[in-house]
Amino acid sequence: MSDVVISVENLSKSYQLGAIGTGTFYGDLQRWWAKLRGLPDPHLKIGEKDHGNRDGETVWALKDIDFQVRQGEALGIVGRNGAGKSTLLKILSRVTAPTSGEIKVKGRVASLLEVGTGFHPELTGRENIFLNSAILGMNRREIDRKFDEIVDFSGVEKYIDTPVKRYSSGMYVRLAFAVAAHLDPEILVVDEVLAVGDAEFQKKCLGKMGDATLEGRTVLFVSHNMAAVQNLCSTGICLQEGQVQYQGDIAKVVENYLSSSVEQDVWERDVSNFPRRAGEGVRFKYLNVRLNVDNKHIRMWEPLELEIDFISPAGALQVCPGFSIITMDGTCVFTCEGEDNQFLLDLQSGEAGRIRVTVPCPSLIPGRYMVRIGARSNAHMLDWIDKVLYFEVSPLGASLWADRRHLGMRPQSEWKISEQ
């Protein structure tokens, strides 16, 4: 007997662009009559554009998807936003129907697609456990037997008799995942909702899903956290614009996704109006950042040099600058802060300058990395910019140290103010 529990053949899903309807027959009739006479939609809000000229245009969220999942397998599904990941899970969970193609699913499916899926906001956590469990196929005896275990896993015992409309998003997802995971489903489908939970709960969830695969259950997991995907899953699918770009071993899938979704090497960037930014952004601001200005090349064990221009528009303050080197899967390799070397900026209002920091031996193995820069005043974040530069470290001959990696370390660094 075949151990294939999910079989997908030529699966496609299309959506029609344009207005769905006004909600009343009279409103639809008014819209149709205006369109027939070449007039604008009478139900448009002030300032809203008329997209009626796009009526009839078709967008393919998924196009000719083929894959199989075996019993006890954990399948990771990765891809950019809009690649079709959530649409695929909704079809597999029978939330929506495909436009074409064939799907065969063997076994009970428990899905966690959005925060609080299947919960009634007016009911308490206790009532929602019984309601959601019954919807997913459990009888009263099963629910009673597992109730305490579900509540204990969710960590919301104190609020179990409170209406879930008063829960935070984190509490919602804790309870929702606890219910779905304890139904003993043959197939567990989990979308990106775990990102709402804290690190401890995410670890518990990943452990629970790992236990499910060891017990012979199947897990489909969508996440932008590549480390979590690789830890949990053995195989994967990379989606791009609704089509399978690559499928197979999860390490190869993640490598394919990262190589196709990152920018090319960026050694210098104007960050005065950079979008991926956090912090106060008023009393201190980074303007430009450059990496290895002289040679734009880094090899193993060679020095790493960073130049950052800044301005302090308002107010006198003391600033601690810093930066981190990040792997493409989001792991911090090391962080350097000026405070580690007694380098703090005592700035006056309107003062500008250039920081030059050198890491003599950064201990980077061959691969691709990103740079993150930040600045704080005591514990207050002044400016923080993620994924500002991208670079490649090339090997230094046939090194015996190719597997060496100092994760999360703070290497020696030299900080100074240089001429602009």
SETIDO-236555 format. One record per residue: residue number from 1; residue in one letter; x, y, z of N, C-alpha, C in turn. Coordinates in steps of 0.02 Angstrom, whole numbers, plus 50000, padded with zeros to 5 digits. Example, Ala and Ser with C-alpha at 12.3 -4.5 7.8 and 13.67 -1.06 7.14 Angstrom:
% residues 2
1_a_50660_49716_50390_50615_49775_50390_50660_49835_50390
2_s_50642_49888_50354_50684_49947_50357_50645_50002_50394
END
This chain:
% residues 420
1_m_50042_49940_50000_50000_50000_50000_50044_50062_50000
2_s_50026_50112_49958_50067_50172_49952_50064_50213_50017
3_d_50121_50244_50035_50123_50286_50095_50116_50359_50077
4_v_50094_50375_50016_50082_50444_49995_50016_50468_50024
5_v_50018_50522_50065_49957_50547_50096_49930_50610_50062
6_i_49973_50645_50025_49951_50703_49986_49980_50697_49916
7_s_49936_50700_49867_49957_50698_49797_49925_50756_49760
8_v_49965_50797_49730_49942_50857_49694_49965_50852_49622
9_e_49919_50858_49575_49935_50853_49504_49904_50911_49466
10_n_49946_50948_49430_49924_51003_49386_49877_51052_49421
11_l_49893_51068_49483_49850_51112_49523_49859_51185_49501
12_s_49803_51218_49488_49805_51289_49469_49748_51325_49504
13_k_49760_51388_49520_49709_51430_49551_49714_51500_49522
14_s_49658_51524_49494_49656_51590_49464_49605_51633_49499
15_y_49617_51699_49497_49570_51747_49526_49554_51799_49473
16_q_49491_51821_49473_49468_51871_49426_49472_51939_49459
17_l_49506_51986_49426_49511_52054_49452_49448_52093_49436
18_g_49436_52144_49476_49377_52186_49465_49331_52184_49524
19_a_49279_52225_49522_49232_52229_49578_49190_52166_49583
20_i_49178_52143_49644_49138_52084_49655_49064_52103_49656
21_g_49047_52156_49689_48978_52177_49693_48969_52229_49747
22_t_48914_52264_49745_48902_52317_49795_48868_52289_49856
23_g_48839_52231_49851_48803_52201_49908_48728_52203_49900
24_t_48703_52242_49852_48631_52244_49839_48619_52240_49764
25_f_48561_52215_49745_48544_52210_49674_48538_52280_49643
26_y_48508_52327_49680_48499_52395_49654_48567_52429_49642
27_g_48615_52418_49690_48682_52446_49682_48718_52417_49622
28_d_48712_52352_49612_48744_52320_49554_48714_52346_49489
29_l_48648_52358_49490_48614_52384_49431_48638_52455_49415
30_q_48647_52496_49466_48673_52564_49456_48743_52562_49427
31_r_48785_52519_49453_48854_52512_49428_48855_52490_49355
32_w_48812_52441_49339_48809_52416_49270_48785_52470_49222
33_w_48734_52508_49242_48707_52560_49199_48758_52616_49187
34_a_48796_52634_49239_48848_52685_49232_48903_52661_49185
35_k_48923_52598_49192_48975_52570_49149_48953_52568_49077
36_l_48889_52551_49066_48861_52547_48999_48863_52615_48964
37_r_48855_52669_49002_48856_52736_48974_48925_52769_48975
38_g_48975_52731_48999_49044_52758_49001_49055_52806_49058
39_l_49014_52802_49110_49020_52847_49168_49059_52812_49224
40_p_49088_52850_49270_49124_52819_49327_49077_52782_49373
41_d_49105_52737_49411_49066_52697_49459_49035_52743_49511
42_p_48969_52744_49517_48936_52789_49565_48948_52770_49638
43_h_48975_52710_49650_48986_52687_49719_49058_52696_49742
44_l_49100_52729_49701_49168_52743_49721_49170_52794_49777
45_k_49216_52784_49824_49226_52833_49877_49265_52892_49849
46_i_49262_52949_49883_49297_53009_49861_49372_52995_49860
47_g_49404_53010_49803_49475_52999_49796_49495_52929_49775
48_e_49447_52882_49774_49462_52813_49754_49463_52807_49679
49_k_49512_52769_49653_49519_52760_49581_49471_52706_49556
50_d_49449_52715_49494_49405_52666_49463_49447_52613_49429
51_h_49446_52552_49456_49485_52498_49426_49441_52453_49382
52_g_49384_52480_49361_49339_52441_49320_49369_52419_49255
53_n_49420_52457_49230_49450_52438_49166_49491_52374_49172
54_r_49499_52348_49234_49535_52285_49243_49487_52226_49250
55_d_49422_52239_49245_49374_52184_49249_49389_52132_49197
56_g_49386_52070_49217_49399_52016_49169_49471_51994_49168
57_e_49517_52033_49196_49587_52012_49196_49597_51956_49247
58_t_49635_51906_49227_49645_51847_49268_49716_51845_49296
59_v_49722_51830_49360_49786_51822_49393_49791_51750_49417
60_w_49847_51717_49401_49857_51647_49422_49898_51647_49486
61_a_49864_51631_49542_49900_51625_49605_49942_51562_49607
62_l_49918_51508_49575_49955_51445_49567_49947_51421_49496
63_k_50000_51391_49469_49997_51369_49399_50034_51302_49392
64_d_49996_51249_49379_50024_51183_49364_50072_51158_49418
65_i_50047_51153_49479_50087_51129_49535_50082_51053_49539
66_d_50139_51019_49546_50141_50947_49554_50188_50929_49612
67_f_50165_50889_49659_50209_50862_49711_50172_50808_49751
68_q_50210_50769_49788_50183_50718_49832_50215_50724_49900
69_v_50176_50707_49952_50201_50706_50020_50186_50638_50050
70_r_50237_50608_50081_50229_50541_50109_50213_50545_50184
71_q_50187_50491_50210_50170_50488_50280_50232_50497_50324
72_g_50225_50539_50376_50281_50552_50421_50331_50602_50396
73_e_50317_50632_50339_50364_50681_50309_50346_50751_50331
74_a_50396_50793_50342_50386_50864_50356_50408_50903_50294
75_l_50360_50935_50261_50373_50971_50199_50373_51046_50213
76_g_50428_51080_50197_50433_51152_50204_50415_51186_50138
77_i_50374_51237_50142_50354_51275_50082_50379_51346_50091
78_v_50425_51368_50047_50455_51434_50053_50444_51473_49988
79_g_50453_51537_49993_50444_51582_49935_50431_51652_49959
80_r_50436_51699_49914_50424_51769_49930_50350_51780_49945
81_n_50334_51839_49972_50264_51859_49981_50230_51861_49913
82_g_50172_51830_49908_50136_51829_49845_50154_51772_49799
83_a_50197_51726_49824_50218_51670_49782_50165_51616_49776
84_g_50115_51616_49821_50061_51567_49818_50061_51517_49874
85_k_50102_51528_49926_50108_51479_49981_50043_51472_50018
86_s_50014_51528_50040_49953_51525_50080_49894_51499_50038
87_t_49892_51517_49974_49840_51491_49930_49843_51416_49925
88_l_49904_51389_49919_49913_51317_49915_49888_51283_49979
89_l_49904_51310_50037_49882_51280_50099_49806_51284_50107
90_k_49776_51339_50085_49703_51345_50089_49668_51294_50046
91_i_49697_51280_49988_49667_51229_49944_49674_51160_49975
92_l_49733_51145_50003_49744_51080_50035_49700_51072_50097
93_s_49683_51128_50129_49640_51125_50189_49566_51130_50171
94_r_49551_51133_50107_49483_51138_50081_49447_51202_50103
95_v_49486_51254_50114_49456_51320_50128_49432_51352_50063
96_t_49469_51341_50010_49450_51365_49944_49461_51309_49894
97_a_49428_51315_49836_49432_51262_49786_49481_51281_49731
98_p_49515_51233_49701_49560_51248_49646_49521_51263_49582
99_t_49553_51300_49537_49523_51313_49471_49528_51251_49428
100_s_49584_51217_49432_49593_51155_49394_49644_51112_49430
101_g_49649_51049_49410_49697_51004_49441_49664_50954_49488
102_e_49703_50909_49514_49678_50855_49556_49717_50852_49621
103_i_49681_50845_49677_49712_50838_49743_49684_50776_49777
104_k_49729_50736_49804_49708_50678_49843_49741_50683_49912
105_v_49699_50685_49964_49722_50691_50033_49696_50631_50072
106_k_49740_50595_50105_49721_50536_50143_49731_50550_50218
107_g_49676_50556_50254_49680_50568_50325_49649_50634_50346
108_r_49642_50642_50412_49612_50703_50441_49664_50759_50440
109_v_49642_50818_50418_49686_50877_50413_49667_50927_50467
110_a_49717_50950_50505_49708_51005_50553_49750_51064_50527
111_s_49718_51121_50518_49751_51178_50487_49754_51237_50535
112_l_49810_51272_50532_49819_51335_50568_49845_51385_50517
113_l_49798_51419_50484_49815_51462_50428_49819_51535_50447
114_e_49779_51557_50495_49780_51626_50517_49769_51627_50593
115_v_49789_51682_50623_49781_51687_50696_49708_51683_50715
116_g_49692_51634_50758_49623_51627_50782_49575_51596_50732
117_t_49601_51559_50682_49557_51528_50633_49507_51482_50668
118_g_49442_51492_50654_49390_51450_50683_49368_51470_50752
119_f_49396_51523_50781_49376_51545_50848_49318_51596_50842
120_h_49272_51592_50889_49218_51641_50893_49238_51693_50945
121_p_49243_51756_50926_49270_51807_50972_49230_51816_51037
122_e_49164_51802_51034_49122_51812_51094_49126_51755_51143
123_l_49152_51697_51121_49157_51639_51165_49222_51640_51204
124_t_49222_51606_51260_49283_51602_51301_49332_51553_51270
125_g_49393_51554_51297_49443_51507_51274_49420_51435_51283
126_r_49389_51420_51341_49363_51353_51355_49311_51332_51303
127_e_49263_51377_51289_49210_51362_51241_49238_51353_51171
128_n_49288_51393_51154_49317_51388_51087_49357_51324_51078
129_i_49386_51298_51132_49421_51234_51127_49371_51179_51108
130_f_49314_51178_51142_49263_51127_51126_49234_51137_51057
131_l_49220_51201_51038_49191_51215_50973_49239_51197_50917
132_n_49301_51220_50922_49350_51209_50869_49367_51135_50863
133_s_49373_51101_50919_49388_51030_50918_49332_50991_50885
134_a_49269_51009_50900_49212_50975_50870_49209_50987_50795
135_i_49225_51048_50773_49226_51064_50702_49278_51021_50666
136_l_49335_51009_50700_49389_50971_50669_49381_50895_50679
137_g_49324_50874_50707_49309_50803_50706_49317_50764_50770
138_m_49331_50797_50826_49338_50761_50890_49271_50755_50924
139_n_49260_50699_50959_49199_50692_50998_49210_50719_51068
140_r_49156_50723_51107_49159_50754_51173_49207_50717_51220
141_r_49208_50651_51215_49252_50612_51259_49326_50628_51245
142_e_49344_50633_51181_49413_50649_51162_49433_50719_51187
143_i_49386_50766_51180_49401_50835_51200_49412_50839_51276
144_d_49368_50805_51313_49375_50804_51387_49442_50775_51407
145_r_49463_50722_51373_49525_50687_51390_49586_50731_51377
146_k_49583_50773_51326_49642_50813_51307_49638_50886_51328
147_f_49582_50905_51360_49572_50976_51377_49629_51004_51419
148_d_49646_50971_51474_49698_50996_51518_49765_51001_51483
149_e_49779_50953_51440_49842_50954_51403_49845_51012_51354
150_i_49789_51027_51322_49785_51084_51275_49796_51150_51312
151_v_49762_51158_51368_49767_51220_51407_49838_51229_51433
152_d_49868_51175_51459_49935_51179_51485_49986_51198_51431
153_f_49978_51169_51371_50023_51185_51316_50016_51258_51294
154_s_49954_51283_51294_49943_51351_51270_49969_51403_51318
155_g_49971_51388_51382_49996_51436_51431_49948_51492_51446
156_v_49883_51483_51432_49833_51536_51445_49783_51514_51499
157_e_49806_51472_51546_49761_51446_51597_49723_51502_51634
158_k_49758_51557_51648_49729_51611_51686_49671_51644_51650
159_y_49671_51640_51584_49620_51676_51544_49574_51629_51506
160_i_49572_51565_51527_49535_51516_51489_49460_51529_51489
161_d_49435_51564_51540_49363_51580_51542_49349_51653_51524
162_t_49397_51683_51488_49388_51751_51462_49372_51748_51388
163_p_49326_51790_51362_49312_51790_51290_49376_51803_51250
164_v_49385_51765_51196_49448_51770_51159_49456_51836_51122
165_k_49402_51875_51117_49409_51941_51085_49454_51987_51126
166_r_49464_51968_51190_49508_52008_51233_49579_51981_51235
167_y_49593_51927_51198_49660_51898_51195_49705_51940_51150
168_s_49769_51939_51166_49818_51968_51120_49828_51920_51062
169_s_49861_51943_51008_49873_51899_50950_49916_51840_50971
170_g_49962_51851_51017_50004_51796_51041_49964_51744_51078
171_m_49917_51765_51121_49874_51718_51157_49829_51681_51109
172_y_49803_51715_51059_49762_51684_51008_49798_51625_50976
173_v_49859_51639_50952_49895_51587_50915_49918_51531_50961
174_r_49932_51546_51023_49950_51494_51071_49893_51443_51078
175_l_49833_51469_51090_49775_51426_51100_49757_51389_51035
176_a_49759_51426_50979_49741_51395_50915_49788_51339_50897
177_f_49853_51350_50906_49901_51297_50890_49894_51238_50938
178_a_49882_51252_51001_49874_51199_51051_49816_51153_51032
179_v_49760_51183_51009_49702_51143_50989_49719_51101_50928
180_a_49748_51133_50876_49763_51097_50814_49813_51041_50825
181_a_49863_51054_50866_49917_51005_50875_49896_50945_50917
182_h_49845_50953_50959_49824_50899_51004_49764_50859_50977
183_l_49745_50871_50915_49690_50833_50886_49714_50766_50858
184_d_49779_50755_50861_49808_50695_50831_49788_50687_50758
185_p_49796_50741_50718_49778_50735_50647_49831_50696_50609
186_e_49810_50665_50555_49858_50631_50512_49902_50683_50475
187_i_49873_50742_50462_49908_50795_50425_49899_50860_50463
188_l_49954_50893_50479_49952_50958_50513_49979_51011_50466
189_v_49938_51062_50452_49956_51115_50405_49964_51180_50444
190_v_50024_51209_50442_50039_51269_50482_50067_51324_50437
191_d_50033_51381_50436_50057_51439_50398_50101_51481_50443
192_e_50117_51542_50423_50166_51585_50455_50144_51610_50523
193_v_50089_51585_50552_50062_51614_50613_50109_51609_50673
194_l_50157_51562_50672_50201_51554_50730_50245_51616_50740
195_a_50251_51658_50689_50291_51719_50696_50261_51765_50749
196_v_50197_51757_50765_50165_51799_50815_50188_51781_50885
197_g_50204_51717_50897_50222_51694_50963_50293_51714_50983
198_d_50308_51709_51047_50375_51725_51071_50422_51667_51056
199_a_50487_51677_51070_50537_51627_51051_50526_51561_51088
200_e_50506_51565_51152_50496_51504_51191_50438_51463_51162
201_f_50383_51498_51144_50326_51461_51117_50341_51434_51048
202_q_50378_51471_51007_50397_51445_50941_50437_51381_50948
203_k_50481_51379_50998_50521_51319_51010_50477_51261_51030
204_k_50426_51273_51072_50379_51221_51092_50340_51195_51032
205_c_50319_51242_50988_50280_51222_50929_50321_51179_50882
206_l_50383_51201_50869_50427_51162_50824_50440_51093_50854
207_g_50449_51090_50920_50459_51025_50952_50398_50981_50945
208_k_50338_51010_50952_50276_50972_50945_50269_50946_50874
209_m_50285_50988_50824_50279_50966_50755_50331_50912_50739
210_g_50390_50919_50769_50442_50868_50760_50420_50801_50789
211_d_50387_50803_50848_50361_50742_50879_50307_50711_50835
212_a_50267_50753_50803_50213_50727_50760_50242_50686_50702
213_t_50296_50710_50672_50326_50672_50617_50356_50606_50641
214_l_50384_50607_50701_50412_50545_50729_50357_50493_50743
215_e_50296_50518_50755_50240_50473_50767_50205_50452_50703
216_g_50234_50471_50646_50206_50450_50582_50157_50499_50551
217_r_50149_50559_50581_50105_50609_50553_50142_50653_50503
218_t_50104_50686_50461_50132_50728_50408_50123_50801_50425
219_v_50174_50841_50413_50172_50913_50428_50188_50953_50365
220_l_50147_51003_50350_50162_51052_50298_50173_51118_50333
221_f_50231_51148_50322_50252_51206_50361_50274_51262_50315
222_v_50240_51320_50321_50259_51380_50284_50289_51430_50332
223_s_50348_51455_50316_50380_51505_50360_50432_51543_50320
224_h_50445_51605_50343_50501_51645_50316_50563_51636_50359
225_n_50557_51597_50412_50615_51583_50455_50650_51521_50428
226_m_50703_51532_50390_50737_51476_50357_50769_51428_50406
227_a_50792_51453_50462_50822_51409_50512_50770_51361_50540
228_a_50709_51385_50554_50656_51342_50579_50635_51291_50527
229_v_50631_51313_50464_50612_51267_50410_50663_51210_50404
230_q_50727_51228_50406_50779_51177_50399_50782_51130_50459
231_n_50769_51156_50519_50770_51114_50578_50713_51064_50579
232_l_50654_51084_50554_50596_51041_50558_50588_50995_50497
233_c_50600_51022_50438_50582_50987_50376_50641_50950_50344
234_s_50624_50896_50309_50675_50858_50272_50672_50872_50198
235_t_50613_50887_50172_50604_50905_50102_50567_50971_50097
236_g_50567_51000_50038_50534_51065_50031_50517_51082_49960
237_i_50479_51136_49954_50458_51163_49889_50471_51238_49891
238_c_50503_51264_49839_50512_51336_49832_50466_51361_49777
239_l_50419_51405_49796_50371_51433_49749_50393_51502_49725
240_q_50382_51516_49662_50396_51582_49635_50343_51599_49583
241_e_50306_51652_49598_50252_51676_49554_50203_51619_49537
242_g_50186_51580_49588_50135_51529_49579_50158_51464_49549
243_q_50223_51457_49536_50249_51396_49507_50305_51368_49550
244_v_50315_51302_49544_50368_51269_49581_50435_51285_49548
245_q_50477_51324_49585_50542_51341_49559_50592_51284_49571
246_y_50585_51252_49630_50631_51198_49647_50598_51156_49701
247_q_50608_51090_49699_50584_51047_49753_50634_50990_49763
248_g_50637_50967_49826_50685_50915_49842_50709_50922_49914
249_d_50774_50907_49925_50804_50912_49991_50797_50983_50018
250_i_50780_50990_50082_50764_51056_50110_50824_51103_50107
251_a_50884_51077_50117_50944_51121_50115_50951_51151_50045
252_k_50940_51112_49993_50945_51137_49925_50889_51186_49910
253_v_50829_51172_49936_50772_51216_49926_50785_51285_49957
254_v_50809_51285_50019_50824_51349_50053_50879_51386_50017
255_e_50931_51350_49996_50986_51381_49959_50961_51413_49895
256_n_50916_51377_49860_50888_51403_49797_50847_51466_49810
257_y_50806_51463_49864_50763_51521_49881_50805_51582_49899
258_l_50856_51572_49941_50897_51629_49963_50936_51659_49905
259_s_50963_51616_49861_51003_51641_49806_50960_51679_49756
260_s_50895_51663_49752_50852_51696_49704_50818_51758_49732
261_s_50819_51765_49799_50781_51820_49829_50824_51876_49858
262_v_50890_51867_49858_50932_51919_49887_50960_51964_49832
263_e_50982_52021_49852_51014_52067_49806_51084_52043_49789
264_q_51110_52070_49735_51180_52057_49718_51224_52095_49769
265_d_51289_52084_49764_51334_52117_49811_51322_52192_49812
266_v_51313_52219_49871_51305_52291_49881_51356_52313_49932
267_w_51407_52350_49909_51463_52369_49953_51455_52441_49979
268_e_51410_52479_49950_51401_52548_49970_51328_52568_49960
269_r_51300_52607_50007_51230_52626_50000_51216_52692_50036
270_d_51176_52733_50003_51149_52793_50034_51089_52772_50076
271_v_51092_52782_50142_51038_52758_50186_51000_52816_50217
272_s_51008_52876_50190_50974_52933_50220_50898_52926_50218
273_n_50872_52888_50167_50800_52876_50162_50786_52801_50154
274_f_50823_52760_50190_50818_52687_50182_50754_52661_50214
275_p_50717_52614_50180_50652_52592_50206_50657_52545_50267
276_r_50706_52498_50268_50710_52450_50323_50745_52482_50382
277_r_50708_52524_50417_50738_52566_50469_50694_52567_50531
278_a_50726_52571_50589_50689_52577_50652_50728_52624_50698
279_g_50699_52641_50755_50732_52686_50801_50700_52755_50800
280_e_50728_52797_50842_50700_52865_50850_50706_52906_50786
281_g_50766_52907_50756_50776_52942_50693_50772_53017_50696
282_v_50780_53046_50757_50774_53119_50764_50840_53150_50785
283_r_50869_53126_50839_50931_53157_50865_50994_53129_50833
284_f_50989_53071_50800_51047_53041_50768_51023_53000_50708
285_k_51062_53005_50653_51040_52970_50592_51101_52951_50551
286_y_51101_52889_50525_51153_52868_50478_51135_52893_50408
287_l_51187_52911_50369_51177_52939_50302_51204_52894_50247
288_n_51264_52867_50256_51295_52824_50206_51334_52769_50241
289_v_51340_52712_50208_51380_52657_50236_51418_52623_50179
290_r_51481_52607_50192_51525_52577_50141_51565_52521_50174
291_l_51576_52467_50136_51613_52409_50161_51675_52399_50118
292_n_51733_52390_50151_51797_52379_50116_51803_52425_50055
293_v_51806_52489_50069_51804_52541_50017_51860_52533_49966
294_d_51920_52513_49988_51978_52512_49943_51976_52455_49893
295_n_51957_52394_49914_51962_52337_49868_51895_52303_49853
296_k_51843_52319_49890_51777_52287_49879_51783_52212_49870
297_h_51820_52181_49916_51830_52109_49913_51849_52084_49983
298_i_51822_52027_50003_51839_51998_50068_51854_51924_50058
299_r_51911_51904_50085_51928_51833_50086_51933_51810_50158
300_m_51933_51745_50167_51937_51717_50235_51996_51747_50273
301_w_51982_51767_50337_52032_51792_50383_52060_51861_50365
302_e_52038_51891_50309_52061_51958_50293_52021_52010_50331
303_p_52049_52068_50345_52015_52120_50383_51950_52143_50350
304_l_51904_52164_50391_51841_52192_50367_51838_52264_50390
305_e_51824_52310_50344_51823_52382_50360_51755_52411_50341
306_l_51728_52452_50387_51662_52482_50376_51667_52557_50389
307_e_51641_52597_50343_51637_52669_50351_51564_52690_50352
308_i_51546_52731_50401_51476_52753_50409_51475_52828_50421
309_d_51439_52864_50378_51429_52936_50387_51366_52947_50429
310_f_51368_52998_50473_51312_53010_50517_51301_53084_50527
311_i_51243_53101_50554_51229_53170_50574_51186_53168_50637
312_s_51197_53218_50679_51158_53226_50740_51117_53290_50735
313_p_51056_53287_50706_51019_53348_50689_50997_53389_50749
314_a_50980_53357_50805_50952_53396_50860_50973_53367_50928
315_g_51000_53411_50969_51014_53392_51038_51083_53362_51047
316_a_51113_53375_51106_51177_53345_51123_51164_53277_51156
317_l_51204_53227_51137_51195_53161_51166_51257_53119_51156
318_q_51261_53064_51193_51315_53016_51187_51289_52955_51149
319_v_51325_52935_51096_51301_52882_51052_51350_52824_51051
320_c_51322_52764_51056_51361_52702_51047_51343_52672_50980
321_p_51388_52676_50929_51373_52645_50864_51389_52571_50866
322_g_51360_52534_50818_51373_52462_50815_51351_52434_50748
323_f_51374_52373_50734_51351_52338_50674_51355_52263_50686
324_s_51317_52225_50645_51317_52153_50649_51326_52124_50579
325_i_51357_52065_50577_51362_52027_50515_51314_51968_50521
326_i_51269_51961_50472_51215_51913_50474_51220_51865_50415
327_t_51209_51801_50427_51206_51753_50371_51140_51763_50334
328_m_51134_51732_50275_51075_51742_50234_51013_51710_50264
329_d_51021_51663_50312_50963_51634_50345_50944_51671_50409
330_g_50977_51728_50421_50960_51770_50478_50999_51758_50541
331_t_51050_51714_50539_51090_51701_50599_51143_51754_50608
332_c_51148_51782_50668_51199_51833_50682_51266_51798_50694
333_v_51315_51814_50652_51382_51785_50658_51421_51821_50713
334_f_51423_51888_50710_51452_51925_50765_51427_51997_50764
335_t_51434_52029_50821_51414_52099_50831_51472_52138_50859
336_c_51483_52198_50834_51534_52244_50860_51501_52308_50882
337_e_51517_52331_50941_51492_52394_50967_51551_52437_50988
338_g_51544_52503_50978_51597_52548_50998_51612_52545_51072
339_e_51561_52532_51112_51570_52529_51185_51619_52474_51205
340_d_51624_52420_51165_51671_52367_51180_51743_52392_51180
341_n_51756_52445_51142_51823_52472_51137_51828_52544_51162
342_q_51783_52561_51209_51781_52627_51239_51775_52682_51185
343_f_51735_52667_51133_51725_52716_51080_51652_52739_51082
344_l_51641_52799_51111_51574_52828_51114_51577_52897_51083
345_l_51525_52918_51048_51522_52983_51016_51487_53032_51062
346_d_51522_53086_51081_51491_53140_51118_51475_53196_51069
347_l_51412_53200_51048_51392_53242_50992_51353_53303_51016
348_q_51363_53357_50977_51324_53418_50987_51272_53423_50931
349_s_51222_53465_50940_51169_53473_50891_51198_53496_50824
350_g_51179_53462_50770_51201_53480_50703_51269_53451_50684
351_e_51300_53414_50729_51367_53386_50714_51361_53326_50668
352_a_51408_53321_50620_51411_53266_50573_51481_53237_50572
353_g_51488_53176_50548_51554_53146_50546_51553_53079_50511
354_r_51610_53045_50514_51617_52980_50482_51652_52932_50531
355_i_51622_52875_50541_51650_52823_50583_51686_52773_50539
356_r_51744_52751_50559_51780_52698_50524_51798_52643_50574
357_v_51772_52584_50562_51784_52528_50607_51818_52471_50568
358_t_51869_52441_50599_51906_52387_50568_51904_52325_50613
359_v_51886_52269_50583_51890_52204_50619_51948_52166_50588
360_p_52006_52162_50623_52066_52133_50593_52058_52060_50571
361_c_52020_52020_50610_52012_51949_50593_51940_51929_50606
362_p_51895_51940_50556_51823_51929_50568_51801_51856_50571
363_s_51844_51809_50552_51829_51737_50557_51766_51718_50518
364_l_51760_51743_50457_51703_51727_50415_51721_51671_50367
365_i_51680_51617_50367_51692_51563_50320_51663_51583_50252
366_p_51682_51551_50197_51655_51568_50132_51579_51565_50130
367_g_51548_51614_50099_51475_51617_50094_51451_51689_50087
368_r_51385_51698_50086_51356_51765_50078_51332_51790_50146
369_y_51340_51856_50155_51323_51888_50219_51287_51954_50207
370_m_51255_51978_50260_51222_52044_50260_51251_52085_50317
371_v_51244_52151_50311_51267_52197_50363_51206_52233_50392
372_r_51205_52237_50459_51153_52275_50495_51189_52327_50537
373_i_51167_52389_50536_51199_52441_50575_51148_52471_50625
374_g_51174_52496_50680_51131_52525_50731_51168_52575_50774
375_a_51131_52613_50812_51160_52662_50858_51112_52671_50916
376_r_51140_52674_50976_51097_52682_51035_51127_52733_51083
377_s_51084_52759_51125_51106_52802_51180_51082_52769_51244
378_n_51129_52739_51280_51112_52693_51335_51071_52636_51306
379_a_51009_52625_51330_50967_52571_51303_50917_52596_51252
380_h_50921_52661_51233_50873_52691_51187_50899_52685_51116
381_m_50860_52654_51071_50881_52645_51002_50871_52711_50964
382_l_50926_52736_50935_50924_52798_50897_50913_52785_50823
383_d_50948_52736_50795_50942_52719_50725_50961_52646_50716
384_w_50925_52610_50673_50936_52538_50663_50915_52522_50592
385_i_50962_52495_50552_50948_52480_50482_50969_52408_50467
386_d_50921_52369_50443_50933_52298_50430_50948_52287_50356
387_k_50988_52236_50341_51003_52214_50272_51024_52273_50229
388_v_51073_52310_50253_51094_52370_50217_51146_52354_50164
389_l_51190_52306_50176_51241_52286_50128_51241_52210_50120
390_y_51261_52187_50061_51269_52116_50047_51339_52104_50019
391_f_51371_52050_50042_51438_52036_50015_51452_51961_50018
392_e_51502_51941_49981_51523_51871_49977_51593_51865_50004
393_v_51604_51814_50045_51671_51798_50069_51697_51739_50028
394_s_51754_51748_49996_51783_51695_49955_51835_51656_49995
395_p_51846_51592_49977_51894_51551_50015_51966_51574_50004
396_l_52008_51560_50053_52079_51576_50049_52117_51511_50038
397_g_52117_51489_49976_52150_51425_49959_52111_51367_49988
398_a_52143_51310_49997_52112_51251_50025_52119_51253_50101
399_s_52074_51289_50133_52080_51300_50205_52057_51239_50245
400_l_52093_51226_50299_52074_51172_50344_52020_51196_50393
401_w_52004_51261_50390_51958_51290_50440_51892_51309_50407
402_a_51874_51276_50353_51815_51296_50315_51750_51288_50355
403_d_51751_51245_50406_51690_51234_50445_51688_51275_50508
404_r_51738_51318_50519_51740_51357_50581_51692_51416_50577
405_r_51653_51426_50630_51605_51481_50631_51597_51505_50703
406_h_51605_51570_50713_51598_51598_50781_51532_51634_50785
407_l_51478_51599_50801_51412_51629_50801_51401_51671_50864
408_g_51377_51732_50853_51360_51775_50909_51419_51803_50948
409_m_51480_51799_50921_51539_51822_50957_51549_51897_50947
410_r_51592_51927_50988_51610_51997_50981_51686_52001_50972
411_p_51710_52000_50909_51782_52000_50897_51812_52068_50912
412_q_51878_52071_50917_51913_52135_50927_51901_52180_50866
413_s_51890_52243_50880_51878_52291_50826_51910_52358_50845
414_e_51927_52397_50794_51959_52462_50804_51913_52516_50776
415_w_51894_52564_50819_51847_52617_50800_51883_52684_50801
416_k_51864_52728_50753_51891_52795_50752_51848_52841_50709
417_i_51855_52906_50720_51823_52956_50679_51873_52976_50624
418_s_51851_52973_50561_51896_52990_50505_51869_53050_50468
419_e_51909_53076_50422_51889_53133_50381_51838_53112_50330
420_q_51787_53154_50318_51737_53140_50267_51764_53157_50198
END
